[in-house]
Amino acid sequence: QVQLVESGGGLVQAGGSLRLSCAASGGTFSSYGMGWFRQAPGKEREFVAAISRSGSRTISADAVKGRFTISRDNAKNTVYLQMNSLKPEDTAVYYCAARYYSITYYPSDYDNWGQGTQVTVSS
């Protein structure tokens, strides 16, 4: 099992940027595919982006393509989500998740979750 702690959320104006971080501990970080998901009030948790164990492959939701970039540093046991050109509709709690060996688009496939970090984008 791996423990995950997100940070970097906050309040930002539309058009601004934030970088989220997710620090992992308690497992072999490079064995896990990593994902970012988000959940807005009253909505289902939705996929944002994911990155393979080595970082060679990434996938992302259409809603964030061209604006958000996922990356990882296996030496630091950390995954990042760089969010640019933020929109009010990006407002949500953002969660980091780990899945052993591979990545998918589906929250139910991920076994380990962080506590989440709030991102609020004002118009």
C-alpha positions as CSV (number, residue, x, y, z in Angstrom):
1,Q,0.0,0.0,0.0
2,V,1.1,3.5,-0.7
3,Q,0.1,6.6,1.2
4,L,-0.6,9.8,-0.8
5,V,-0.7,13.4,0.3
6,E,-1.8,16.2,-2.1
7,S,-0.8,19.9,-1.8
8,G,-0.9,23.0,-3.9
9,G,-4.6,23.8,-4.1
10,G,-6.0,27.2,-3.5
11,L,-8.0,30.1,-4.9
12,V,-7.1,31.5,-8.3
13,Q,-8.7,33.8,-10.8
14,A,-9.8,32.5,-14.2
15,G,-6.9,32.3,-16.6
16,G,-4.4,31.7,-13.8
17,S,-2.2,28.7,-13.0
18,L,-1.7,26.3,-10.1
19,R,0.6,23.3,-9.6
20,L,-0.6,20.4,-7.5
21,S,1.8,17.9,-5.9
22,C,1.2,14.5,-4.6
23,A,3.8,12.9,-2.3
24,A,3.8,9.2,-2.0
25,S,5.2,7.1,0.8
26,G,5.1,3.5,2.1
27,G,5.5,1.7,-1.2
28,T,7.7,1.5,-4.3
29,F,6.5,4.6,-6.1
30,S,7.9,3.5,-9.5
31,S,5.7,0.4,-9.4
32,Y,2.5,2.5,-9.6
33,G,0.7,4.3,-12.3
34,M,-0.6,7.6,-11.0
35,G,-3.7,9.5,-11.7
36,W,-5.4,12.8,-10.9
37,F,-9.2,12.9,-10.5
38,R,-11.5,15.7,-9.4
39,Q,-14.9,16.0,-7.8
40,A,-17.2,19.0,-7.9
41,P,-20.1,19.4,-5.4
42,G,-23.0,17.3,-6.4
43,K,-21.1,15.6,-9.2
44,E,-19.3,12.2,-9.7
45,R,-15.6,11.9,-9.4
46,E,-14.1,12.3,-12.8
47,F,-10.8,11.5,-14.5
48,V,-8.4,14.3,-15.2
49,A,-5.0,12.8,-16.1
50,A,-2.8,9.8,-15.5
51,I,0.9,8.9,-16.0
52,S,2.6,5.5,-16.4
53,R,5.2,4.1,-14.0
54,S,8.1,5.5,-16.0
55,G,6.4,8.7,-17.1
56,S,6.7,7.7,-20.7
57,R,2.9,7.6,-21.3
58,T,0.3,10.1,-20.2
59,I,-3.5,10.2,-20.8
60,S,-5.8,13.1,-20.1
61,A,-9.5,14.1,-20.3
62,D,-10.6,16.1,-23.2
63,A,-11.7,18.9,-20.9
64,V,-8.1,19.6,-19.8
65,K,-6.1,18.7,-22.9
66,G,-3.8,21.6,-23.8
67,R,-4.2,23.2,-20.4
68,F,-3.1,20.6,-17.8
69,T,0.1,18.6,-17.7
70,I,0.8,15.6,-15.5
71,S,4.4,14.7,-14.7
72,R,6.3,12.6,-12.1
73,D,9.6,12.5,-10.4
74,N,10.3,9.0,-9.2
75,A,13.4,10.1,-7.3
76,K,11.2,12.3,-5.2
77,N,8.2,10.0,-5.1
78,T,6.0,12.8,-6.3
79,V,3.5,13.3,-9.1
80,Y,2.5,16.8,-10.3
81,L,-0.4,18.4,-12.1
82,Q,0.4,21.7,-13.7
83,M,-2.8,23.5,-14.4
84,N,-2.8,26.5,-16.8
85,S,-5.6,28.7,-18.2
86,L,-7.9,27.7,-15.4
87,K,-11.6,28.1,-15.8
88,P,-14.4,28.3,-13.2
89,E,-15.6,24.9,-14.2
90,D,-12.3,23.5,-13.0
91,T,-13.3,24.2,-9.5
92,A,-13.3,20.9,-7.5
93,V,-11.5,18.8,-5.0
94,Y,-8.6,17.2,-6.7
95,Y,-7.5,13.8,-5.7
96,C,-4.3,11.9,-6.4
97,A,-4.6,8.1,-6.9
98,A,-2.2,5.2,-7.4
99,R,-2.8,1.9,-9.3
100,Y,-0.3,-0.9,-9.2
101,Y,1.5,-1.4,-12.5
102,S,-0.8,0.4,-15.0
103,I,-3.1,3.4,-15.6
104,T,-6.7,3.7,-16.6
105,Y,-9.4,6.3,-16.9
106,Y,-11.7,4.8,-14.2
107,P,-11.6,5.8,-10.5
108,S,-12.7,2.3,-9.4
109,D,-9.5,0.9,-10.8
110,Y,-7.3,2.8,-8.4
111,D,-6.6,1.3,-5.0
112,N,-4.9,4.2,-3.1
113,W,-6.2,7.7,-2.7
114,G,-5.1,10.9,-1.1
115,Q,-7.3,13.1,1.0
116,G,-7.8,15.7,-1.7
117,T,-7.0,19.4,-2.2
118,Q,-9.5,22.1,-3.0
119,V,-9.0,24.1,-6.2
120,T,-11.3,27.1,-6.6
121,V,-11.3,29.2,-9.7
122,S,-13.1,32.6,-9.6
123,S,-14.6,34.3,-12.6
